[in-house]
Amino acid sequence: MAIDGLFLHFIKKEIEDFAIGAKVDKLYLPTKHELVMLLRTRTQNRRLFISVSGNAPRINFTEYAPENPANPPMLCMLLRKQLSGAVITGIRQLGYDRVLFIDMEASNEIGDRVKRTLAVEIMAQYSNCILLDGEGTIIDSLKRVDASKSSFREILPQKKYVLPPSQDKLNPETTPANDICRKVLSFTDKKMSSALVAAVSGMSPLTAKEIAYRVSLGDPFISEISVGVKERLLHEIGILKHYISEGSAPCYVISDNGEPLEFSFMPLTSFADKGRIVTDESLSNILDLFYVNKEKLLRARSKAEDLFRTVNNLVERISKKINNLREELANAEDAETKRIYAELINANLYSLKKGETQYKVADYYDNYIIKTIPALSHLSPAQNAQKYYKEYRKAQTAKKILAEQIETALADLEYLASVRDELSRAETERELNEIRAELSFSGFLKSKTGTKNKKNAPMKPLEFVSPNGLKVYVGRNNTQNDNLTFRLAHKNDMWFHVQKAPGSHVVLSCSETEPANTDIEFAAMTAAWFSSVRQRGTVEVDCTKIRNLKKPLAARPGFVIYHVYSTLCVRLTGFEPMSPVSAPFRHFSPFSS
């Protein structure tokens, strides 16, 4: 569900309980549509997250702040200049509109105290976060709106802030329940949920459908409902008013496969047969649980688009190169014919003359059948023979070189397939940066020069725990796969990789113990999960000891060879490795020297 005015009313109370009197310690812009404010009190710090993206606009406290860019954008620097050290003095909502005003007292360049306000508009694709001065003039915003986008309401620096258009709806807090019910019932041509949305300020279709379900176990037209249904409607409107005055009962719905379906400030009884209803005391926690995993993947996909495009272009280019090389190799396959032509000409020099365009000779390689050999008339028979010998030697050399080039191109194609698989699972900007660095190191991308980028320590592998408590480590990219397999793992640890397909290296730390079959199966299923063939019903996974692995000289990152191994067939139905964390190698004794 999108956040409606009623949900915003409840989360406003939750935010102001902590934020009033708190100081803005730091500000970040993880993306152009997201703002994170670190609020500090004398006893606690909390992150206030504001998103104005069209897909998931919201405002809430979060424990999962997105990763920040290495270099803050100009707007971030402006917000830091205006709001760093500011104290939040109030949070306002006009009626049940989807706009929150965060009032702050800040300091200007000369140290005078000035008023600043953040107007947070949560309105689907029209959402915005706008910084205002004390006079209501726009300083800047996360989204600028000029006259070409809206002639009624421009959002530009130095323009006066204008509220979004108001709607003629009833305030559910101050309007008596009888008056609300009467207006809902006046929409005789609408279904009950549509009538509730049209009559009550701040109500979303989800909340309206929940009330309609509670009233009638469905969503009937107003013109068709009975007197008893009208009485139950009045009762449910009274319950809604009770929530508004006394507080919310947050919940979210999870499907049978673990996917979040909906969230609300009140129990969603209409979803009882569609999934599991989970309650929580905090609306911020509800929003975190609902959006974080979904947005993490979308954010990574958005940032990975250029890399995906680059890798796909490289794959297309190398595929065309392989086709061209194979055509050249096919043309060079008749090298033996050229050698035979040269020998037959030399064997018949006494009978051949200069100026002929073809020679007819008996082929003693093929039962002395008469063959016609093309010749150049301006060359003597001996010179034509030397020409065929030269073409033969050239074709032989070409066959060898072309075969090597095709083998190299096929290896590059296999490597890029593994990079594409890495990109499909990357979830953070750091992971994408490491993949980009890997491509640069391998020569597929040019290294950027003239820029000073912040260098982060290499990320560590993902870590999981097998059923019997053994550690399972998963490489995030090819460079990390090499490091995990050949530097960090013990020679007696077990190594897993999906068979004949791109995937991560997986290491089961068991050098000092004999792993149980359940541990081996868990590691094999983890290798299948972190591969390009995860969607198959049954996945074949190769398993061997680390000591059996070899890396050829000059091989691409992540490439290994092995001859001693066993293969396990695993099914991933219902399987998902849980709670990966960065591997703390200082506590991982099997990887120690």
MARLUMGU-459331 format. One line per 8 residues: number of its first residue (from 1); their letters; for each residue x, y, z of C-alpha. Coordinates in Angstrom, 1 decimal, always signed. Each point is the difference from the previous one (the first is absolute). Example, Ala and Ser with C-alpha at 12.3 -4.5 7.8 and 13.67 -1.06 7.14 Angstrom:
1) AS) +12.3/-4.5/+7.8; +1.4/+3.4/-0.7
This chain:
1) MAIDGLFL) +0.0/+0.0/+0.0; +1.1/+3.6/-0.5; +0.2/+2.2/+3.1; -3.3/+1.8/+0.4; -0.8/+3.1/+2.1; -1.2/-2.2/+2.9; +3.2/-2.1/+0.1; +2.0/+3.3/-0.2
9) HFIKKEIE) -2.0/+1.3/+3.0; +1.1/-3.0/+2.1; +3.7/+0.0/-1.2; +0.1/+3.8/+0.7; -0.7/-0.7/+3.7; +2.6/-2.7/+0.0; +2.7/+2.3/-1.5; -0.8/+3.0/+2.2
17) DFAIGAKV) +0.3/-2.0/+3.2; +3.7/-0.3/-0.7; +0.8/+2.8/-2.4; -1.4/+3.1/+1.9; +3.1/+1.5/+1.5; +2.4/-2.2/-1.8; +3.0/+1.4/-1.9; +0.7/-0.7/-3.7
25) DKLYLPTK) +3.5/-1.5/+0.3; +0.6/-1.2/-3.6; -1.7/+0.0/-3.3; +0.4/-2.4/-3.0; -1.5/-0.4/-3.5; +0.5/-3.7/-0.9; -1.8/+0.7/-3.2; -1.6/+3.0/-1.7
33) HELVMLLR) -3.4/-0.9/+1.5; +1.1/-1.0/+3.6; +1.0/+2.0/+3.0; +1.3/-1.4/+3.3; +0.2/+2.3/+3.0; +2.0/-1.3/+3.1; -1.8/+1.5/+3.0; +1.7/+0.2/+3.3
41) TRTQNRRL) -1.3/+0.4/+3.5; +1.9/-0.1/+3.3; -0.6/-3.8/+0.3; -0.6/-1.4/-3.5; +0.6/+0.4/-3.8; -2.6/-1.0/-2.6; -0.1/+0.2/-3.8; -3.0/+1.7/-1.5
49) FISVSGNA) -0.4/-1.3/-3.6; -1.9/+2.0/-2.6; -0.7/-1.5/-3.5; -1.9/+1.9/-2.7; +0.5/-2.7/-2.7; -3.1/-0.7/-2.0; +0.0/-3.7/+0.9; +0.3/+0.2/+3.8
57) PRINFTEY) -0.3/+3.6/+1.5; +0.1/+0.0/+3.8; +1.4/+1.5/+3.2; +1.0/-2.1/+2.9; +2.8/-0.8/+2.4; +2.3/-2.7/-1.4; +2.6/-2.4/+1.1; +1.0/-0.8/-3.6
65) APENPANP) +1.2/+3.3/-1.5; +1.1/-0.4/-3.6; +3.7/+0.1/-0.9; +1.2/+3.6/-0.7; +1.9/+1.0/-3.1; +3.8/+0.7/+0.3; -0.5/+3.6/-1.1; -3.1/+1.9/+1.4
73) PMLCMLLR) -2.0/+1.8/-2.7; -0.4/+3.8/+0.0; -3.5/-0.1/+1.4; +1.3/-2.1/+3.0; +2.7/+2.7/+0.6; -2.7/+2.7/-0.1; -2.2/-1.9/+2.5; +2.9/-0.5/+2.3
81) KQLSGAVI) +0.8/+3.7/-0.1; -3.6/+0.9/+0.8; -0.9/-2.6/+2.5; +3.1/-1.4/+1.7; -0.4/+0.7/+3.8; -3.7/+1.0/-0.4; -2.4/-0.9/+2.8; -3.4/-1.4/-0.9
89) TGIRQLGY) -2.7/+2.1/+1.6; -3.2/-1.5/-1.4; -1.6/-2.3/-2.5; -3.3/+1.0/-1.6; -2.6/-1.6/-2.2; -2.8/+2.1/-1.4; -3.1/-2.1/+0.6; +0.5/-3.4/-1.6
97) DRVLFIDM) +1.9/+1.2/-3.1; +3.0/-2.1/-1.0; +2.4/+2.8/+0.9; +2.2/+0.2/+3.1; +1.8/+3.3/+1.0; +3.1/-0.5/+2.1; +0.8/+3.4/+1.6; +3.6/+0.7/+1.1
105) EASNEIGD) +2.0/+2.7/+1.6; +3.4/+0.3/-1.8; +2.9/+2.4/-0.2; +0.9/+2.1/-3.0; +3.5/+1.0/-1.3; +0.4/+2.7/+2.7; -1.3/-2.1/+2.8; -3.5/+1.5/+0.3
113) RVKRTLAV) -2.9/-2.4/+0.8; -2.3/-0.5/-3.0; -3.1/-2.1/-0.7; +0.2/-2.8/-2.5; -2.7/-2.5/-1.0; +0.0/-3.2/-1.9; -3.2/-0.7/-1.8; -0.3/-3.7/-0.6
121) EIMAQYSN) -2.7/-0.8/-2.6; -0.9/-3.7/-0.2; -2.1/-0.1/-3.2; +1.1/-2.9/-2.2; +1.8/+1.2/-3.1; -0.5/+3.6/+1.1; +1.8/-0.5/+3.3; +2.6/+2.6/+1.0
129) CILLDGEG) +2.2/+1.3/+2.8; +0.2/+3.8/-0.1; +2.2/+2.2/+2.2; -1.6/+3.4/+0.9; +1.3/+3.1/+1.8; -1.9/+1.8/+2.7; -2.1/+1.9/-2.5; -1.2/-3.1/-1.9
137) TIIDSLKR) +2.4/+0.6/-2.9; +1.4/-3.1/-1.6; +3.8/-0.4/+0.5; +0.2/-3.3/-2.0; -1.6/-3.4/-0.3; +0.8/-3.6/-0.8; -2.2/+0.3/-3.1; -0.2/+3.3/-1.9
145) VDASKSSF) -3.3/+0.7/-1.9; +0.0/+2.7/-2.6; -2.8/+1.5/-2.1; +0.3/-2.8/-2.6; -1.0/-2.6/+2.6; -2.5/+2.1/+2.0; -1.5/+3.4/-0.9; -1.8/+0.1/+3.4
153) REILPQKK) +2.7/-0.9/+2.4; +3.7/+0.6/-0.8; +2.6/-1.4/+2.4; +3.1/+2.1/-0.7; +2.5/+2.0/+2.2; -1.3/+3.5/+0.9; -3.6/-0.9/-0.8; -2.7/+0.2/+2.7
161) YVLPPSQD) -1.1/-3.3/+1.3; -3.6/-0.8/-1.0; -1.9/-2.9/+1.7; -1.4/-2.8/-2.1; -3.6/+0.5/-1.0; -2.4/-0.8/+2.9; -2.8/-2.5/-0.4; -3.6/+0.3/+1.3
169) KLNPETTP) +0.0/-2.8/+2.4; -0.9/-0.4/+3.7; +2.6/+0.0/+2.7; -0.4/-3.4/+1.7; +1.2/+1.3/+3.4; -2.2/+3.0/+0.4; -3.1/-1.0/-2.0; -2.6/-2.0/+1.9
177) ANDICRKV) -0.4/-3.7/-1.0; -3.7/+0.6/-1.0; +1.0/+2.8/-2.4; +2.7/-2.1/-1.6; -2.4/-3.0/-0.4; -2.6/+2.3/-1.6; +2.4/+1.3/-2.6; +1.3/-3.5/-0.8
185) LSFTDKKM) -3.6/-1.1/-0.5; -0.7/+2.9/-2.3; +2.2/-1.6/-2.8; -2.6/-2.4/-1.0; +1.6/-0.8/-3.4; +3.3/-1.0/+1.6; +1.3/-3.1/+1.8; +0.5/+0.4/+3.7
193) SSALVAAV) +3.8/+0.2/-0.2; -0.2/+2.7/-2.7; -2.5/+1.9/+1.9; +2.2/+0.0/+3.1; +3.0/+1.2/-2.0; -2.2/+2.8/-1.5; -1.4/+1.1/+3.4; +2.8/-0.3/+2.5
201) SGMSPLTA) +3.2/+2.0/-0.1; +3.3/-2.0/+0.2; -1.6/-3.4/-0.8; +1.7/-2.3/-2.5; -1.8/-2.7/-2.0; +1.6/-2.7/+2.2; -1.4/+1.4/+3.2; -3.4/+0.6/-1.7
209) KEIAYRVS) -0.1/-3.6/-1.2; +0.9/-1.3/+3.4; -2.9/+2.0/+1.6; -2.4/-1.2/-2.8; +1.1/-3.6/+0.7; -0.6/+0.3/+3.7; -3.4/+1.4/-0.7; -1.3/-2.4/-2.7
217) LGDPFISE) +2.7/-2.6/-0.6; +0.3/+1.5/-3.5; -0.3/+3.3/-1.7; -3.7/+0.6/-1.0; -1.5/+3.0/-1.7; -1.4/+2.6/+2.4; -3.4/-0.3/-1.7; -0.2/-3.7/+0.8
225) ISVGVKER) +0.9/-0.1/+3.7; -2.6/-0.7/+2.7; -0.8/+1.9/+3.2; +2.1/-2.5/+2.0; +3.1/+0.7/-2.2; -0.5/+3.7/+0.4; +0.1/-0.4/+3.8; +3.2/-2.1/-0.2
233) LLHEIGIL) +1.5/+2.7/-2.3; -0.7/+2.6/+2.8; +1.6/-2.3/+2.5; +3.1/-0.5/-2.1; +0.4/+3.7/-0.5; -0.2/+0.4/+3.8; +2.9/-2.6/+0.3; +2.0/+2.0/-2.6
241) KHYISEGS) -0.5/+3.2/+2.1; +1.1/-2.0/+3.1; +3.3/-1.0/-1.7; +0.5/+3.7/-0.9; -0.4/+1.2/+3.5; +1.6/-2.9/+1.9; +2.7/-1.2/-2.3; +0.7/-2.5/-2.8
249) APCYVISD) +0.3/-3.8/-0.1; +2.7/-0.4/-2.7; +0.2/-3.3/-2.0; +1.2/-1.4/-3.2; -0.9/-3.0/-2.1; +2.5/-2.6/-1.1; -0.9/-2.6/-2.8; +0.7/-3.7/+0.4
257) NGEPLEFS) +3.3/+0.5/-1.9; +1.2/+2.8/+2.3; -0.8/+2.9/-2.2; -1.5/+3.1/+1.7; -3.4/+0.8/-1.5; -1.5/+3.0/+1.8; +0.4/+2.1/+3.2; -2.4/+2.2/+2.0
265) FMPLTSFA) -0.5/+1.9/+3.2; -2.9/-2.4/+0.8; -0.5/-3.8/-0.1; -0.6/-1.2/-3.6; -2.7/-2.7/+0.6; -0.8/-0.1/-3.7; +3.5/-1.6/-0.6; -0.5/-2.8/+2.5
273) DKGRIVTD) -0.2/-2.7/-2.8; +2.8/+1.6/-2.1; +2.9/-0.3/+2.4; +1.2/+0.4/+3.5; -0.8/+3.2/+1.9; +2.8/+1.3/+2.1; -0.4/+2.8/+2.5; +2.7/+2.5/+1.2
281) ESLSNILD) +0.0/+2.9/+2.4; +1.9/+2.3/-2.3; -1.3/+1.3/-3.4; +3.7/+0.7/-0.9; +0.8/-3.6/+0.5; -3.0/-1.0/-2.2; +1.3/+2.3/-2.8; +3.6/-1.3/+0.3
289) LFYVNKEK) -1.2/-3.7/-0.2; -2.2/+0.7/-2.9; +2.3/+2.1/-2.2; +3.6/-0.6/+0.9; +0.6/-3.3/-1.8; -2.0/+1.0/-3.0; +1.7/+3.4/-0.3; +3.5/-1.4/+0.6
297) LLRARSKA) -0.4/-2.2/-3.1; -1.6/+2.8/-2.1; +2.7/+2.4/+1.1; +2.8/-2.4/-1.0; -1.7/-0.7/-3.3; -0.3/+3.7/-0.8; +3.6/+0.6/+0.7; +1.1/-3.1/-1.8
305) EDLFRTVN) -1.8/+0.9/-3.3; +3.1/+1.5/-1.6; +2.1/-3.0/+0.9; -2.7/-2.4/-1.3; -0.1/+2.0/-3.2; +3.8/+0.0/-0.3; +0.3/-3.8/+0.7; -2.8/-0.8/-2.5
313) NLVERISK) +1.7/+2.1/-2.6; +3.3/-1.8/+0.6; -1.7/-3.4/-0.2; -1.6/+1.0/-3.3; +3.3/+1.3/-1.4; +2.0/-3.1/+1.0; -2.8/-2.3/-1.4; +0.3/+1.7/-3.3
321) KINNLREE) +3.8/-0.3/+0.2; -0.3/-3.7/+0.6; -2.2/-0.4/-3.0; +2.4/+1.9/-2.2; +3.0/-2.0/+1.2; -1.9/-3.3/-0.6; -0.7/+1.1/-3.6; +3.7/+0.8/-0.5
329) LANAEDAE) +0.9/-3.4/+1.5; -2.4/-1.8/-2.4; +1.7/+1.8/-2.9; +3.4/-1.1/+1.3; -1.1/-3.7/+0.2; +0.9/-0.6/-3.7; +3.7/+0.5/+0.8; +0.8/-3.7/-0.8
337) TKRIYAEL) -1.5/+0.5/-3.5; +2.4/+2.8/-0.7; +3.0/-2.2/+1.0; -1.2/-2.8/-2.3; -0.5/+2.5/-2.9; +3.6/+1.2/+0.5; +1.4/-3.6/+0.0; -2.0/-1.0/-3.1
345) INANLYSL) +1.3/+3.1/-1.9; +3.6/-0.7/+1.0; -0.4/-3.7/-1.1; -1.2/+1.1/-3.5; +2.3/+3.0/-0.7; +1.3/-1.6/-3.1; -3.4/+0.0/-1.7; -1.4/+3.3/+1.2
353) KKGETQYK) +0.6/+3.4/-1.7; -0.1/+3.6/+1.1; -3.1/+2.0/-1.1; -2.6/-2.7/+0.8; -2.9/+0.9/+2.4; -0.4/-3.6/+1.1; +2.0/-3.2/+0.2; -1.4/-3.5/-0.7
361) VADYYDNY) +2.0/-2.5/+1.9; -0.4/-3.6/+1.4; -0.6/-0.1/+3.7; +2.1/-2.9/+1.3; -1.5/+0.6/+3.5; -3.4/-0.9/-1.5; +0.4/-3.0/-2.4; +1.5/+2.3/-2.7
369) IIKTIPAL) -3.3/+1.7/-0.7; +0.6/+3.1/-2.2; -0.4/+3.2/+2.0; -0.2/+3.6/-1.2; +2.2/+2.4/+2.0; -0.6/+3.8/-0.3; +3.1/+1.9/-1.0; +1.1/+3.6/-0.6
377) SHLSPAQN) +1.0/+0.4/-3.7; +2.8/+2.6/+0.7; +1.8/-2.5/+2.3; +2.0/-3.0/-1.0; -1.1/-3.5/+1.2; +2.8/+0.1/+2.6; -1.2/+3.4/+1.2; -3.6/-1.2/+0.2
385) AQKYYKEY) +1.2/-2.9/+2.1; +1.9/+2.3/+2.4; -3.2/+2.2/+0.3; -2.0/-3.1/+1.1; +2.7/-1.0/+2.5; +0.0/+3.6/+1.4; -3.8/-0.1/+0.3; +0.2/-3.4/+1.7
393) RKAQTAKK) +2.5/+1.3/+2.6; -2.1/+3.1/+0.6; -3.1/-2.1/+0.4; +1.7/-2.3/+2.5; +1.2/+2.9/+2.1; -3.5/+1.6/-0.2; -1.6/-3.2/+1.2; +2.1/+0.0/+3.1
401) ILAEQIET) -0.4/+3.7/+0.7; -3.7/+0.0/-0.7; -0.5/-3.0/+2.2; +1.8/+1.8/+2.8; -2.0/+3.2/-0.5; -3.3/-1.9/+0.0; +1.0/-1.8/+3.2; +0.9/+3.4/+1.6
409) ALADLEYL) -3.3/+1.6/-1.1; -2.0/-3.0/+1.3; +1.8/+0.4/+3.4; -0.9/+3.8/-0.1; -3.6/-0.9/-0.7; -0.1/-2.4/+2.9; +1.6/+2.6/+2.3; -2.5/+2.7/-1.0
417) ASVRDELS) -2.9/-2.4/+0.6; +1.3/-0.4/+3.6; +0.2/+3.8/+0.3; -3.5/+0.3/-1.2; -1.0/-2.5/+2.7; +1.8/+2.0/+2.6; -1.9/+3.2/-1.1; -3.3/-1.8/+0.3
425) RAETEREL) +0.7/-0.6/+3.8; +1.8/+3.2/+0.9; -1.9/+1.9/+2.7; +2.2/+3.0/+0.9; +2.1/+2.6/-1.7; +3.2/-1.4/+1.5; -0.7/-3.3/-1.7; -0.6/+1.7/-3.3
433) NEIRAELS) +3.2/+2.0/+0.4; +2.0/-3.2/+0.6; -1.5/-1.6/-3.1; +0.8/+3.2/-2.0; +3.6/-0.2/+1.4; +0.2/-3.6/-1.0; -1.0/+0.8/-3.6; +2.6/+2.7/-0.1
441) FSGFLKSK) +2.7/-2.3/+1.3; -1.0/-2.6/-2.6; +0.3/+2.6/-2.8; -3.7/+0.2/-0.9; -0.4/+3.5/+1.4; +2.2/+3.0/-0.1; +1.2/+1.2/+3.5; -1.2/+3.5/+0.8
449) TGTKNKKN) +2.8/+2.4/+0.2; +0.1/+3.5/+1.5; -2.5/-0.8/+2.7; +0.6/-0.6/+3.7; -2.4/-2.6/+1.1; -0.2/-1.1/+3.6; +1.5/-3.5/+0.3; -1.8/-2.4/+2.3
457) APMKPLEF) +1.4/-3.1/+1.4; -1.0/-3.1/-2.1; -3.3/-1.5/+1.1; +0.1/-3.4/+1.7; -1.9/-3.1/-1.1; -3.5/-0.7/+1.1; -0.1/-2.3/+3.0; -2.7/-2.6/+0.8
465) VSPNGLKV) -0.2/-2.8/+2.6; -0.7/-3.6/-0.9; -2.5/-2.2/+2.1; +2.9/-1.2/+2.2; +1.6/+3.4/+0.5; +2.7/-0.1/-2.7; +0.7/+3.3/-1.8; -0.8/+0.2/-3.7
473) YVGRNNTQ) +1.6/+2.9/-2.0; -1.2/+1.3/-3.3; +2.0/+2.3/-2.4; -1.8/+3.1/-1.2; +2.0/+0.4/-3.2; +2.8/-1.7/-2.0; +2.8/+1.8/+1.7; -1.4/-0.9/+3.4
481) NDNLTFRL) -0.5/-3.6/-1.2; +3.7/-0.2/-0.7; +0.9/+1.5/+3.3; -2.4/-2.3/+1.9; +1.1/-3.1/-1.8; +3.8/+0.4/-0.2; +0.9/+2.3/+2.9; -2.6/-0.3/+2.8
489) AHKNDMWF) -1.1/-3.6/-0.2; +1.9/-2.9/+1.6; +1.2/-2.7/-2.4; -2.3/-2.5/+1.7; -3.1/+2.1/-0.2; -2.7/-1.0/-2.4; -0.7/+2.0/-3.1; -3.3/+0.1/-2.0
497) HVQKAPGS) -1.0/+1.5/-3.3; -3.0/-0.6/-2.2; +0.9/-2.2/-3.0; +0.6/+1.6/-3.4; -1.7/+3.3/+0.8; +1.0/+3.4/+1.5; -0.2/+0.1/+3.8; +1.8/+0.9/+3.2
505) HVVLSCSE) +2.8/-2.0/+1.6; -1.3/-1.5/+3.3; +2.3/-1.2/+2.7; -1.1/-2.3/+2.9; +2.4/+0.6/+2.9; +0.7/-3.6/+1.2; +3.8/-0.4/-0.1; +0.0/-1.2/+3.7
513) TEPANTDI) -3.2/-2.0/-0.1; -1.8/-2.5/-2.2; -3.1/+1.7/-1.2; -3.3/-1.8/+0.2; -2.1/-0.7/-3.1; -2.4/+2.7/+1.0; +2.8/+2.6/+0.1; +1.2/-1.1/-3.4
521) EFAAMTAA) -3.5/+0.1/-1.4; -0.5/+3.5/+1.5; +3.2/+1.3/-1.6; -0.9/-1.5/-3.4; -3.5/+1.6/+0.2; +1.6/+3.3/+0.9; +2.3/-0.3/-3.1; -3.1/-0.7/-2.1
529) WFSSVRQR) -1.8/+2.9/+1.5; +2.8/+2.4/-0.9; +0.1/-1.0/-3.6; -1.5/+0.8/-3.4; -2.0/-3.2/+0.0; -1.8/+0.5/+3.3; -3.4/-0.2/-1.7; +0.5/-3.6/-1.2
537) GTVEVDCT) -1.9/-2.7/+1.7; +3.2/-2.1/+0.6; +3.5/+1.5/+0.1; +3.2/-2.0/-0.4; +2.8/+1.3/+2.3; +3.7/-1.1/-0.1; +1.7/-0.6/+3.3; +3.7/-0.5/+0.7
545) KIRNLKKP) +2.8/+0.8/+2.5; +1.7/+3.4/-0.3; +3.4/-1.8/-0.6; -1.4/-1.5/-3.2; -0.5/+3.4/-1.6; +2.5/+1.6/-2.4; +0.0/+3.4/-1.7; +1.7/+0.2/-3.4
553) LAARPGFV) +2.4/+2.8/-0.6; -1.6/+3.2/-1.5; -3.5/-1.5/+0.6; -2.9/+2.4/+0.5; -1.1/+0.8/+3.6; -2.1/-2.8/+1.4; +1.1/-2.7/-2.4; +1.3/-3.3/+1.4
561) IYHVYSTL) +0.6/-3.5/-1.2; -0.4/-3.3/+1.9; -0.1/-3.7/-1.0; -0.8/-1.7/+3.4; -3.5/+0.8/+1.0; -3.5/-1.4/+0.7; -3.3/+1.4/-1.2; -3.1/+0.5/+2.2
569) CVRLTGFE) -3.5/+0.6/-1.4; -2.0/+2.3/+2.2; -3.5/+1.5/+0.0; -0.6/+3.5/+1.3; -3.7/-0.3/+0.7; -0.6/+1.9/+3.3; +3.7/+0.8/+0.4; +1.5/+3.4/+0.7
577) PMSPVSAP) +3.2/+0.7/+1.9; -0.9/+2.4/+2.8; +1.6/+3.1/+1.5; +3.4/+0.3/-1.8; +2.5/+2.2/+1.7; +3.5/+1.2/-0.9; +2.5/-2.8/+0.9; +2.1/+1.0/+3.0
585) FRHFSPFS) +3.2/-1.8/-1.0; +1.9/+1.0/+3.2; -2.3/-2.5/+1.7; +0.2/-2.7/-2.8; +2.8/-2.2/+1.2; +0.0/-2.5/-3.0; +0.9/+2.9/-2.3; +2.9/+1.1/+2.3
593) S) +3.6/-0.8/-0.9
